[in-house]
Amino acid sequence: MFQSYDVIVVGAGHAGCEAAVAAAKMGSKVLLATMNMQTIAQMSCNPAMGGVAKGQIVREIDAMGGYSGIVTDKTMIQFRMLNLSKGPAMWSPRAQSDRMQFHLVWREMLENTPNIDFWQDMVAELLVENGVVCGVKTGMGMEIRSKAVVLTNGTFLNGIIHIGEKQFGGGRAGEKASKGITEQLVALGFESGRMKTGTPPRVDGRSLDYSKMEVQNGDEDIVGFSYKNIEKPKEQRCCWITYTNDKVHDLLKTGFEKSPMFQGRIQGLGPRYCPSIEDKINRFADKDRHQIFVEPEGWNTVEIYVNGFSTSLPEDVQYKALTQIPGFEKVKMFRPGYAIEYDYFPPTQLSLSLETRLIKNLFFAGQINGTTGYEEAASQGMMAGINAHRAINDLEPVILKRSEAYIGVLIDDLVNKGTEEPYRMFTSRAEFRILLRQDNADLRLTELSHKIGFAEQERMDRVQEKKAATEEIIRFIKEFSIEPADIDAYLESKGTTPMMHKMKLEKIITRPQIGILDLMEHVPVVKEHLSKYEREFLEQAEISVKYDGYINKEYDQVQKMDKIENVRLKPEFDYMSLPSLSMEARQKLTKMKPQTLGQASRISGVSPSDISVLMVYLGR
């Protein structure tokens, strides 16, 4: 019934979809296996993509040739660029999406991608021969052969849903859990653990009084996520902000004795940076209120996502507490919030390609690796799909450096440091965030992706156009001299010192009060020379000129790091034979088998002096 596939992807969430696209676009014959074809790319929690550091990841996925950015742009109902008051390294795009449209567009794009077949069934077992994965066995007993398998099981592995004292087996609301794979992998020698995540109640927007809330509108100028020219929405839906209060907190506390989190029924750790409302009340007892974001789920639905109110308390307690929030006095609930507990596999069991160390051609991506978030999952899926394709074609894996992409930071952190709680990306996790901005992801990654056969020629042409135009603009800014008479009135209006004499435009652009688009609008002589360029190219040039010193400093740091980063270590290296290394370092290095000296330096328990010993041994 089934042909033999190159790659089987298990699970069709964000990680699975991107894995299937990556492997298929590069030429592999792919089977995407999912328990439910109607929930492909389901936004199980918040119908939103991006945010701080997460937005950068979505732009990196797009720069590589993935679909998440395109789907988001096609289905957004609101767009905001976060942190615009800070420097460009912190700017992070975020979009509210139409939940149903997001799934439908993703499915349509998958169905229109050559080389992808679909099968609806639970995968219950892996086929492993002589330490190499060679396919899967489904719940219906069918064996499907392949050269590689990518596991993207999300929250489904032995998933348990908690609402107060009630427990249900399930991968998310209304869907059954997946059983069998954890037990098999543990029997094969893998270490597994438990994690927890949660989701808030969904409510009827018609029952809310928005006059008691703060309106949160989208940006007038929609930048979007994709570097391709995707048509943006003409209108946007607004969101709202409201707050909890002491009455809400007191009501929630009445349910603490039935809380699965406080009573020990949940073993797994939850996400530190997206805690449940009961966790927030407990941990931050000094705070008398917490912010609630009221977010529509789409264009044509009344369903509202109550962001900031994740909970696993009994449903009656949830409802009573909600009614005390301003604007929610007459709220009608569609479904209660719940916590979900699931199996994951500590990612230190992977190589940087996301291939498991124990079984060849088996790759893990997404929440199975201990991460949280659509964006983190999607990026891992993409890299696993790329590397699954390359592994079966005897090609070197693609490994993004920490200085090349947030995706590189994410995978490096997971593999080398591991995680005991759901891992979420932040800008603070990246040492080189001035280089890893959202605006330049295409300049950083598209050429590499095009070279390996993933990013299409259209993307490469666009990058070359952007690069050439940016260089032209920078050249003009550095060479053009402007007369005081042409610009002094504008400078005074901006509260900055007028010019005493003719000056290079570069000196003006570097002033913090001055933006290139505003300058063009008010100074005709500048507009005359620059009006032919697209906004994206102008902003890229402005950032390059304004932050030139900082950017160059980070490049210098990268070069210094590269001196150890690129020193290869043999996997069979006998660390136990080096008595100068600490015992902990010997044990950790033997277990982890780092591929480079840079990777070795980031392993927990390996000290700088241990790295110095290795450098001496390697003759560095």
VENPENOR-V446296 format. One record per residue. N is the residue number from 1. SS is DSSP state (A for helix, B for strand, O for the rest). PHI is phi in degrees with one decimal (999 if undefined). D_LAST is the distance of its C-alpha to the last C-alpha in Angstrom with 1 decimal. Layout:
BEGIN
n=[N/N]
ss=[SS/SS]
phi=[PHI/PHI]
d_last=[D_LAST/D_LAST]
END
This chain:
BEGIN
n=[1/2/3/4/5/6/7/8/9/10/11/12/13/14/15/16/17/18/19/20/21/22/23/24/25/26/27/28/29/30/31/32/33/34/35/36/37/38/39/40/41/42/43/44/45/46/47/48/49/50/51/52/53/54/55/56/57/58/59/60/61/62/63/64/65/66/67/68/69/70/71/72/73/74/75/76/77/78/79/80/81/82/83/84/85/86/87/88/89/90/91/92/93/94/95/96/97/98/99/100/101/102/103/104/105/106/107/108/109/110/111/112/113/114/115/116/117/118/119/120/121/122/123/124/125/126/127/128/129/130/131/132/133/134/135/136/137/138/139/140/141/142/143/144/145/146/147/148/149/150/151/152/153/154/155/156/157/158/159/160/161/162/163/164/165/166/167/168/169/170/171/172/173/174/175/176/177/178/179/180/181/182/183/184/185/186/187/188/189/190/191/192/193/194/195/196/197/198/199/200/201/202/203/204/205/206/207/208/209/210/211/212/213/214/215/216/217/218/219/220/221/222/223/224/225/226/227/228/229/230/231/232/233/234/235/236/237/238/239/240/241/242/243/244/245/246/247/248/249/250/251/252/253/254/255/256/257/258/259/260/261/262/263/264/265/266/267/268/269/270/271/272/273/274/275/276/277/278/279/280/281/282/283/284/285/286/287/288/289/290/291/292/293/294/295/296/297/298/299/300/301/302/303/304/305/306/307/308/309/310/311/312/313/314/315/316/317/318/319/320/321/322/323/324/325/326/327/328/329/330/331/332/333/334/335/336/337/338/339/340/341/342/343/344/345/346/347/348/349/350/351/352/353/354/355/356/357/358/359/360/361/362/363/364/365/366/367/368/369/370/371/372/373/374/375/376/377/378/379/380/381/382/383/384/385/386/387/388/389/390/391/392/393/394/395/396/397/398/399/400/401/402/403/404/405/406/407/408/409/410/411/412/413/414/415/416/417/418/419/420/421/422/423/424/425/426/427/428/429/430/431/432/433/434/435/436/437/438/439/440/441/442/443/444/445/446/447/448/449/450/451/452/453/454/455/456/457/458/459/460/461/462/463/464/465/466/467/468/469/470/471/472/473/474/475/476/477/478/479/480/481/482/483/484/485/486/487/488/489/490/491/492/493/494/495/496/497/498/499/500/501/502/503/504/505/506/507/508/509/510/511/512/513/514/515/516/517/518/519/520/521/522/523/524/525/526/527/528/529/530/531/532/533/534/535/536/537/538/539/540/541/542/543/544/545/546/547/548/549/550/551/552/553/554/555/556/557/558/559/560/561/562/563/564/565/566/567/568/569/570/571/572/573/574/575/576/577/578/579/580/581/582/583/584/585/586/587/588/589/590/591/592/593/594/595/596/597/598/599/600/601/602/603/604/605/606/607/608/609/610/611/612/613/614/615/616/617/618/619/620]
ss=[O/O/O/O/B/B/B/B/B/B/O/O/O/A/A/A/A/A/A/A/A/A/A/A/A/O/O/O/O/B/B/B/B/B/O/O/A/A/A/O/O/O/O/O/O/O/O/B/B/B/O/O/O/A/A/A/A/A/A/A/A/A/A/A/O/O/O/A/A/A/A/A/A/A/A/B/B/B/B/B/B/B/O/O/O/O/O/O/O/O/O/B/B/B/B/B/B/O/A/A/A/A/A/A/A/A/A/A/A/A/A/O/O/O/O/B/B/B/B/B/O/O/B/B/B/B/B/B/B/O/O/B/B/B/B/B/B/B/O/O/O/O/B/B/B/B/B/B/B/B/B/O/O/O/O/O/B/O/O/B/B/B/B/O/O/B/B/B/B/O/O/B/O/O/B/O/O/B/O/O/A/A/A/A/A/A/A/O/O/O/O/O/B/B/B/B/B/B/B/B/B/B/B/B/A/A/A/O/O/A/A/A/O/B/B/B/O/O/O/O/O/O/O/O/O/O/O/O/O/O/O/O/O/O/O/O/O/O/B/B/B/B/B/O/O/A/A/A/A/A/A/A/A/O/O/A/A/A/O/O/O/O/O/O/O/O/O/O/B/O/O/O/O/O/O/O/A/A/A/A/A/A/A/O/O/O/O/O/O/O/B/B/B/B/B/B/O/O/O/O/O/O/B/B/B/B/B/B/B/B/O/O/O/O/A/A/A/A/A/A/A/A/O/O/O/O/O/O/O/O/O/O/B/B/B/O/O/B/B/B/B/B/B/B/O/O/A/A/A/B/O/O/O/O/B/B/O/O/O/B/O/B/B/B/O/O/A/A/A/O/B/O/O/A/A/A/A/A/A/A/A/A/A/A/A/A/A/A/A/A/A/A/O/O/O/O/O/O/O/O/O/O/O/O/O/A/A/A/A/A/A/A/A/A/A/A/A/O/O/O/O/O/B/O/O/O/A/A/A/O/O/O/O/O/O/O/O/O/O/O/A/A/A/A/A/A/A/A/A/A/A/O/O/O/O/O/A/A/A/A/A/A/A/A/A/A/A/A/A/A/A/A/A/A/A/A/A/A/A/O/B/B/O/A/A/A/A/A/A/A/A/A/A/O/O/O/O/O/O/O/O/O/B/B/A/A/A/A/A/O/O/O/O/O/O/A/A/A/A/A/A/A/O/A/A/A/A/A/A/A/O/O/O/O/A/A/A/A/A/A/A/A/A/A/A/A/O/A/A/A/A/A/A/A/A/A/A/A/A/A/A/A/A/A/A/O/O/B/O/O/O/O/O/O/A/A/A/O/O/O/O/O/A/A/A/A/A/A/A/A/A/A/O/O/O/B/A/A/A/A/A/O/O/O/O/O/O/A/A/A/A/A/A/A/A/A/A/O/O/O]
phi=[999/-108.1/-76.3/-83.3/-101.3/-75.9/-134.4/-106.3/-105.2/-100.4/104.4/-120.2/-83.2/-65.0/-67.7/-63.7/-61.8/-67.4/-64.1/-63.3/-62.2/-61.6/-64.4/-68.6/-64.2/-87.5/116.4/-80.7/-83.6/-117.2/-112.4/-101.2/-102.0/-141.7/-72.2/-150.8/-66.8/-85.1/-122.3/-59.5/54.6/-65.0/-87.6/-66.0/-116.2/-70.5/-77.5/-148.9/-126.2/91.1/116.3/-58.9/68.9/-68.4/-62.4/-61.4/-63.5/-62.2/-65.9/-68.1/-58.5/-65.0/-59.5/-77.7/116.8/-73.1/-104.5/-56.8/-66.5/-64.9/-61.5/-62.4/-62.5/-75.4/-120.3/-70.1/-112.8/-156.8/-128.4/-140.2/-95.7/-81.0/64.9/-66.0/-75.1/-101.1/-70.4/-60.5/-65.6/-99.2/-62.7/-138.7/-74.3/-144.4/-132.9/-84.4/-111.2/-81.3/-54.7/-69.7/-63.5/-57.6/-61.9/-66.9/-66.8/-59.4/-60.8/-60.2/-67.6/-63.5/-65.0/-95.1/-95.5/-58.1/82.3/-109.8/-106.6/-124.8/-147.6/-97.4/-177.4/-80.6/-88.9/-101.2/-157.8/-97.0/-94.5/-125.6/-131.7/54.0/77.2/-124.0/-73.9/-136.7/144.3/-137.3/-118.9/-92.1/-60.6/-83.4/88.0/-85.6/-99.9/-121.9/-89.8/-158.4/-87.5/-147.9/-133.2/-114.1/-92.7/-132.3/-83.7/57.6/-98.4/-89.4/-67.8/50.8/-67.6/-127.8/-94.4/-115.8/-133.9/59.2/-88.6/-87.7/-131.4/-133.3/-73.6/174.7/-89.6/-164.9/-52.9/82.2/-129.3/-77.7/-77.4/-104.5/-124.9/114.4/-68.8/-56.6/-59.7/-66.4/-64.3/-63.3/-63.1/-82.7/113.0/-79.7/-94.5/-123.1/-146.8/-120.5/-132.2/-131.8/-139.6/-148.1/-145.3/-85.7/-67.4/-108.9/-129.8/-85.9/-62.5/-69.4/-95.1/-100.8/-105.3/-73.4/-65.9/-92.0/-118.4/-86.7/-78.3/-126.6/-87.6/-80.9/-71.1/-64.9/-96.0/-91.2/-76.3/80.4/-109.6/-86.1/-79.1/-78.6/-83.6/-90.2/-63.4/-93.2/-64.5/-76.1/-123.7/-133.9/-91.8/-86.4/-111.4/-137.5/-124.5/-138.1/-139.4/-75.8/-152.0/-59.4/-61.6/-60.1/-62.3/-63.9/-66.5/-63.2/-62.8/-65.8/-97.0/-60.1/-67.3/-107.1/-74.1/-64.9/-72.8/-81.1/-92.9/84.8/-76.1/-100.4/-88.0/-74.5/-79.7/-94.1/-69.1/-59.7/-100.4/-141.9/-74.3/-69.3/-63.9/-68.2/-66.7/-62.8/-64.1/-71.2/-78.4/-115.7/-62.7/-78.5/-86.8/-92.3/-155.9/-131.3/-73.6/-122.4/-99.2/-100.8/-124.9/-65.2/-92.5/170.9/-69.0/-117.2/-137.4/-94.6/-68.2/-121.9/-96.0/-94.8/-70.4/106.0/-123.6/-60.5/-161.9/-123.4/-70.7/-54.7/-61.0/-69.1/-66.9/-55.6/-63.6/-60.0/-67.5/-57.7/-66.4/-94.7/-83.4/-53.4/95.9/-108.4/-57.1/-113.0/-62.0/-113.5/-96.0/-82.6/-158.5/-76.6/-71.4/-153.3/-103.4/-132.0/-111.9/-151.5/-82.3/-137.6/-121.8/-46.1/-72.6/-66.2/-86.9/-110.3/-89.8/-66.6/-79.9/76.0/-81.5/-69.7/-75.9/-82.0/-125.3/-70.0/67.3/-105.9/-121.3/-114.0/-150.4/95.0/-66.1/-61.2/-93.4/89.6/-97.9/-130.3/111.3/-60.2/-67.8/-60.3/-65.5/-59.2/-66.8/-63.5/-58.6/-58.5/-67.4/-65.5/-63.4/-58.3/-76.9/-64.4/-59.2/-71.6/-62.8/-77.2/-107.6/55.0/-107.0/-62.3/-67.7/-92.3/-124.2/-79.2/-77.7/-63.6/-88.4/-103.3/-165.3/-60.0/-60.8/-64.6/-62.7/-56.9/-68.9/-62.0/-60.3/-63.2/-72.4/-91.4/-105.0/69.2/-155.1/-108.2/-137.6/-52.4/-83.5/-124.6/-79.9/-133.4/-60.8/-66.3/-76.8/-99.7/-74.2/-118.3/-70.6/-68.3/-81.8/-96.9/-84.6/-70.3/-75.2/-114.0/-58.0/-67.0/-66.3/-78.8/-122.8/-65.8/-61.0/-57.8/-64.5/-63.6/-63.2/-89.0/90.4/-102.6/-70.1/-75.9/-59.6/-54.9/-66.1/-64.0/-62.3/-63.6/-64.3/-64.7/-63.3/-62.6/-61.4/-64.8/-64.4/-62.1/-62.3/-62.7/-64.6/-61.4/-59.8/-62.1/-59.1/-77.0/-100.0/-77.4/-102.2/-116.0/-81.2/-54.2/-61.7/-78.8/-137.3/-58.9/-61.2/-67.0/-61.6/-63.1/-64.7/-93.4/71.8/-121.8/-61.7/-64.1/-82.5/-90.5/-155.1/-54.9/-144.1/-64.9/-59.9/-56.0/-64.6/-76.2/-61.2/-74.3/-69.3/-62.4/-77.9/-103.7/-116.4/-64.4/-69.8/-65.4/-60.7/-62.1/-64.9/-107.9/-122.3/-54.2/-63.7/-75.5/-59.3/-55.5/-86.7/-111.2/-63.7/-76.0/-94.4/-68.6/-53.6/-57.2/-70.6/-63.8/-66.6/-60.6/-64.8/-59.7/-61.1/-60.5/-75.6/-62.1/-112.0/-53.1/-62.5/-65.6/-62.4/-65.0/-60.1/-67.5/-60.6/-62.3/-63.8/-61.6/-61.8/-63.9/-65.6/-61.4/-59.3/-101.5/-60.0/-95.8/-76.1/-76.1/-117.6/-74.4/-61.0/-89.7/-56.0/-93.0/-69.4/-65.3/-83.6/-107.2/-66.3/-70.7/-76.0/-63.5/-60.8/-61.6/-62.2/-60.3/-66.6/-65.6/-67.4/-64.4/-71.9/-82.8/49.5/-61.4/-85.1/-136.2/-65.5/-61.2/-62.7/-58.7/-67.0/-100.9/-79.2/-58.3/99.7/-99.1/-89.9/-55.3/-66.5/-64.0/-65.8/-59.7/-60.1/-63.4/-63.2/-62.4/-61.5/-84.0/77.1/-97.9]
d_last=[56.6/53.0/50.8/47.3/44.8/41.3/40.5/42.6/42.0/43.7/45.0/46.1/45.0/42.5/39.5/41.6/43.2/39.9/38.4/41.5/41.5/37.8/38.2/41.6/40.8/37.9/40.5/40.6/44.0/44.0/46.3/46.4/48.0/49.5/52.2/54.1/54.2/55.9/52.9/50.2/47.8/49.9/49.1/49.7/49.3/49.4/50.4/47.7/44.3/41.6/41.5/38.7/35.3/37.3/38.8/35.4/34.7/38.0/37.3/33.9/35.8/38.3/35.8/34.4/38.0/39.1/42.6/42.5/42.7/45.5/47.5/47.1/48.4/51.3/52.4/51.7/54.6/52.8/49.6/48.0/44.8/43.7/42.3/43.6/44.2/40.4/37.7/37.0/33.9/36.4/39.0/39.6/42.3/44.6/47.6/50.5/51.4/54.6/53.7/56.0/55.2/51.4/52.0/54.4/52.3/49.2/51.4/52.9/49.5/48.3/51.6/51.2/47.7/48.0/46.6/47.2/49.8/51.0/52.3/53.8/53.4/51.3/48.4/49.0/46.6/43.6/44.0/41.1/41.0/38.4/35.9/36.3/38.5/41.4/43.7/45.8/49.2/51.3/53.8/56.6/55.2/53.9/50.8/48.8/46.1/42.9/39.4/37.7/38.9/37.9/39.3/40.3/42.9/42.9/45.2/47.2/45.7/48.4/49.1/51.7/53.4/54.6/57.5/58.9/60.0/60.1/57.4/57.2/54.9/53.4/50.4/52.0/55.6/58.0/55.4/54.8/51.6/49.6/49.6/48.1/44.5/43.1/44.9/43.7/40.0/40.2/41.8/38.9/36.5/35.6/35.8/38.2/39.4/42.0/41.9/44.7/45.5/48.8/51.0/53.9/57.6/58.8/62.1/64.9/64.4/68.2/68.6/66.4/67.7/65.1/67.1/65.7/62.0/59.8/59.3/55.8/55.9/53.3/51.8/54.2/51.4/49.8/46.3/45.7/42.7/42.7/41.6/44.5/47.8/49.4/52.8/52.8/55.7/58.5/59.3/57.3/58.4/58.0/56.6/57.7/56.5/58.5/57.8/58.5/60.6/61.7/64.4/61.8/59.5/62.5/63.6/60.1/60.0/63.2/61.1/58.3/60.1/59.9/56.4/54.2/51.2/52.8/54.7/51.6/52.6/49.4/46.4/43.7/42.0/43.0/41.2/40.4/40.8/43.9/46.0/49.6/52.4/53.3/49.7/49.7/53.1/51.9/48.5/49.7/53.1/53.4/53.5/57.0/56.1/53.5/53.2/54.5/53.8/56.7/55.4/57.6/56.5/57.7/60.3/63.1/62.8/64.0/61.2/59.1/55.7/55.7/52.1/51.2/53.7/51.8/53.6/54.6/57.7/61.2/62.5/65.6/63.4/61.2/64.4/66.1/63.0/62.6/66.2/65.5/62.9/64.4/65.4/65.2/68.6/70.1/67.0/67.4/64.5/63.5/61.2/59.6/56.0/54.2/51.0/49.3/47.2/45.2/42.5/38.8/35.8/32.7/30.2/27.3/28.9/27.8/24.7/23.8/26.3/29.0/29.7/30.4/28.2/31.4/33.4/32.3/33.6/34.8/33.7/34.6/35.3/37.1/38.7/38.0/34.4/35.8/36.0/39.1/40.3/41.3/38.5/35.7/37.4/38.0/34.4/33.2/36.1/35.1/31.5/32.8/35.4/32.9/30.6/33.5/34.7/31.4/30.9/34.3/33.6/30.3/28.3/25.0/25.6/25.7/23.5/23.9/21.1/22.1/22.0/24.4/27.2/28.8/29.1/25.3/25.4/28.3/26.8/23.4/25.4/27.7/25.3/22.7/25.2/28.4/31.7/34.8/37.0/37.6/34.6/35.6/33.5/33.7/32.2/30.8/28.4/26.6/24.1/24.8/28.5/29.3/27.7/29.1/32.8/35.7/36.9/33.9/33.1/34.5/32.3/29.2/30.1/33.1/31.4/28.9/31.8/34.0/31.5/31.5/35.3/36.0/37.0/40.1/40.6/42.9/40.0/37.8/40.7/41.1/37.5/37.7/41.0/39.5/36.5/38.8/41.4/39.0/37.6/41.2/42.2/39.2/40.1/43.7/42.9/40.8/43.4/46.7/48.6/51.3/54.5/55.5/58.7/57.1/55.0/56.2/58.6/55.9/53.5/56.3/57.1/53.5/53.7/51.2/51.9/53.8/52.5/53.9/53.2/51.8/48.2/45.4/45.6/41.9/42.9/45.5/43.4/40.8/43.6/43.4/47.1/46.9/46.3/46.4/49.0/51.3/50.9/52.0/55.0/56.3/55.3/56.9/55.1/51.7/53.3/54.6/51.2/49.3/52.0/51.1/47.7/47.3/46.7/43.3/42.0/43.4/41.8/38.4/38.8/40.0/37.0/34.6/36.5/37.2/33.7/31.8/30.1/29.0/27.9/25.7/24.1/23.2/21.8/19.5/18.4/17.9/15.6/13.5/13.6/12.9/9.3/8.9/12.4/12.0/9.2/11.9/12.7/15.6/18.8/19.7/16.6/18.2/17.0/20.1/18.7/16.2/18.6/16.2/16.3/19.5/22.3/22.7/19.1/19.4/22.7/21.8/18.7/21.0/23.7/22.0/19.6/17.4/16.6/13.4/11.0/13.2/16.2/15.1/14.8/18.5/20.0/22.5/21.8/18.0/17.2/14.4/13.9/13.6/10.8/9.0/9.9/8.6/5.0/5.7/7.6/5.6/3.8/0.0]
END
